[in-house]
Structure formats: structure tokens, C-alpha cells
């Protein structure tokens, strides 16, 4: 039979290990958040999740596409391949899971539909959306390449 003090230590170690595993699982779940979860059900406003992350540094993964304005340093990140409208060149028919990205220091990506992971600050302000050509999309600003 083990001493009660040893059992107490083992219980504390087991509980600490369980908490650490839970924290790691939560961190992984947060990094795997789909882009569409950053929008409300209608796709026109930030979701409660996006509001919680607003102003914070986040990491998002998706496929890269140019934004309609073709402004230098701007691109779009989406869950699916983002192709501008064949009639007008606009992004009006893009899916909900799209974020405009301001990444002035991002190296040139040869294939515009490459899956990348970017880290930046999630900006919910309307003034941040103005130069994107995507007035109804959230903005990831000061973004950098986390992985390609």
C-alpha cells in the first residue's frame, strides 16, 4: 500500500498533466478555426469569435488570391479558390470565408492559389476595409508568412 503523501503527489502530477493536455488541445482548436467562423450566419458582419479576436494577433490558413483593387501589399485569403467574377472582375460572388490581408512585406507567391498560413492583427474597423476593394470582409493587417 502506498503512502498517502505519495498518492497525493501522483494525483497532483496527473491533474497537471491533464490540464496541460487540455490547454494544448484548446490552442490547436483555436488555430484550426475556419475562416467562415469569423463571420455571422449571413456573412455580412463579424461573428462573436471575430469580435473576441479583434485587435489581437491571429494565425489564419487559406488559399491566396489577389484583391479586386490589385493594390500592392493586399491579397485575399479564402477557404476555397477565389476567382473574380468573369463579367465584371469583382468579388461579389466569393464565399463567406474570405479575409482581406495587408501584407506589404510578404514575398512574391508564384502560384496565386497557394495554401499559406499567415499571422497578423485582425482588424474589424470599417476604415481598414476601404482600400481592399472588399468592403464587407474582415482585414488581417501587418501580416507575415507563417508557413507555405
C-alpha angles and dihedrals in degrees: 000000000000124000114259091237091057091048089051091053092048091050091051092048092048092048092048091050090050092051092049092051090049091051091050091049091050092050091051092049091051092052091050095056110138115240091237088062088069089070133063120251093274091051093231104100138037115274122233087260091056091047089053091051094042112127091011130111109257137175119227131181126205149112118298123235134165117257118241094252091057087213114167114260094023128106138151127243118204142169091235133033107288114217121176119238110280092221104047106008091238131133096232094118097048118122123259096255096079129119125188111229129206106202110154094168096046113126117241112277108214096203109050092206097056119138108239139167115228130187121206146120116294106229117195098179120117091225090063090056097053099085094043102075084229103093095171098049131089119247131231104199132191087020125177134187112267094175141336 
